[in-house]
Amino acid sequence: SAVISQKPSRDICQRGTSLTIQCQVDSQVTMMFWYRQQPGQSLTLIATANQGSEATYESGFVIDKFPISRPNLTFSTLTVSNMSPEDSSIYLCSVEFFTGTGQETQYFGPGTRLLVL
Amino acid sequence: KQEVTQIPAALSVPEGENLVLNCSFTDSAIYNLQWFRQDPGKGLTSLLLIQSSQREQTSGRLNASLDKSSGRSTLYIAASQPGDSATYLCAVKEYGNKLVFGAGTILRVKS
């Protein structure tokens, strides 16, 4: 299994500013995933971050708005740029691990609750 | 485009009841299906994972089934307890590593 931590756990920000969210994993992983969960809605994948290459963004998400860094195999950051109230969400970091039975299971961090005023 | 639907959106039951949560998906070309539990401030916890070739998985009081051809999965919780109160999320993994989530079922078990 994996232990994932995120910083900050929550923040309140003013529109127009940017926030960088950190994700730390206790084991080396190839791929890290960033998800967004808007109020009352399901999780949506923002991008997949591979170490040593550019992140792959899903439809509707762009690098200028959500730049991602992946400097090593245990750490990643997601920046929410030029924030607006519509960016108020929970942002979650996730990784995949093989369990003892050989199954790929996805593990999630505790999330970062962002409120943009 | 894959869409995942969960029914009901919310459920309130007395302690001790057996209950069923439903999940449906539109594209049967999935790699696996996973049920998660989400507690406030604690992220998501994986409960059960069913590979596309499997029909069901069991863990303690939880049993999840998968009927890929009809695009359905159910999560059965036996003898529910107040500690089971949480939001339950169904997610299908498409080939290419993408997880597509349902909106979740908010479960409240009353003591």
Chai-1 contact restraints between the chains, C-beta under 6 A:
chainA,res_idxA,chainB,res_idxB,connection_type,confidence,min_distance_angstrom,max_distance_angstrom,comment,restraint_id
A,S42,B,F101,contact,1.0,0.0,6.0,A-B,restraint_1
A,S42,B,G102,contact,1.0,0.0,6.0,A-B,restraint_2
A,S42,B,A103,contact,1.0,0.0,6.0,A-B,restraint_3
A,L43,B,F101,contact,1.0,0.0,6.0,A-B,restraint_4
A,L45,B,K98,contact,1.0,0.0,6.0,A-B,restraint_5
A,Q103,B,L49,contact,1.0,0.0,6.0,A-B,restraint_6
A,T105,B,S46,contact,1.0,0.0,6.0,A-B,restraint_7
A,T105,B,L49,contact,1.0,0.0,6.0,A-B,restraint_8
A,F108,B,G43,contact,1.0,0.0,6.0,A-B,restraint_9
A,F108,B,L44,contact,1.0,0.0,6.0,A-B,restraint_10
A,G109,B,G43,contact,1.0,0.0,6.0,A-B,restraint_11
A,P110,B,K42,contact,1.0,0.0,6.0,A-B,restraint_12
A,P110,B,G43,contact,1.0,0.0,6.0,A-B,restraint_13
A,G111,B,G43,contact,1.0,0.0,6.0,A-B,restraint_14
